């Protein structure tokens, strides 16, 4: 039996249509030269415009007092580094340090362990759904990963505290997480499948929970082998700017946070600029968390221009902010510049690219891909923001000495998430937090984790 595609020829590339398309291509000297160039050089090399080579200095009217660049290496923990980079200036100021770094490995351990439990608990709670249900498919597809967002860090810190990097250093598996993640993901999918088979066989909820605990023992073992076992307490001392060394003192992770950070992380408000949905509303994304009892990502959807005013107030008060964006778009990696005109693909390829931010989100052409910390902003004589300074976690040799300089125009197009202390936010905007959030499914484009 012939299909519609075989009987209805309107969608077929016929010889006449192919001839029309082929004739539209002009095989002139310019196109031959461009073709030869692209076949032998990278597109970015050829599309680079050079117009920004002398355009940017590294002076910023507002800049948080930060020192030292972190490095996530080959892992998707940018969101964790970015979040901790917002907190570490507080420790440095309190202790008069030239530099300080939290143990990202410590929180990464608990993040992976909690995500494993969330996955298995979600499998148990959805045991009555059919195997081909979209939620079940999504759970298996996203069993575990090392990406995340700010609210995950908040829940981890409140439950497990923080420790200095010296108390639990990085390992090969924390710096290069793909192999460990692949094996844990395989084990979790096996565990999830077995839990669903047990449910189909009539096992009761308490029996599934008991088996889940046994399964988590294997996950814990795998994490300890790869990352080390997190300390319940540790000894630590430091040397300050005056070369004065403190005495050793014993802390628990929560004691360390309370003594040297002490911020109320519930005071921070999460914003997004998503033009595909109504603004001035509160949204929540299901399963966008890393622990079962944790909080889903809840955010106020607000136009970028409104968000920027609150950001500037934060920087004026020396407070860094968690920020995420679609970092790969028009990024000059060597110079560390994010600008809309770094590369001219249209002139090189003689093709128009015309999508706006809304269209890019709907078509999955753009989304939040990387978390960093906003630490500076510059303005013109009229007070208009011209550029932003971003603290990255790709090492000090990356970009502009570890930082990225971002134009305000680029920010408007590719910014997705910003987290700001509520004391810098207008009271009328804070009232949006009182709304009942619109709950979005986990496969929503805004779920995409920062990596």
Secondary structure, 3 states (H helix, E strand, C coil): CCCHHHHCHHHCCCHHHHHHHHHHCCCCHHHHHHHHHHHHCCHHHHHECCCCCCCCCCCCCEECCCCCCCECCECCCHHHHHHHHHHHHHHHHHHCCCCCCECHHHHHHHHHHHHHHHHHHHHHHCCCCCCCCHHHHHHHHCCCCCCECHHHHHHHHHHHCCCEHHHCCCCHHHHECHHHHHHHHHHHHHHHHHHHHHHHCCCCHHHHHHHHHHHHHHHHHHHHHHHCCCCCCEEECCECCCCCECCCEEECHHHHHHHHCCCCHHHEEEEECCCCCCCCEEEEECCCCCCCCCCCEEEEECCHHHHHHHHHHHHHCCCCEEEEECCCCCEECCCCEECCCCECHHHHHCCCCCCCHHHHHHCCCCCCCEEEEEEEEEECCCCCEEEEEEECCECCCCCECCEEEEEHHHHHHHEEEEEEEHHHCCHHHHHHHHCCCEEECCCCHHHCCEC
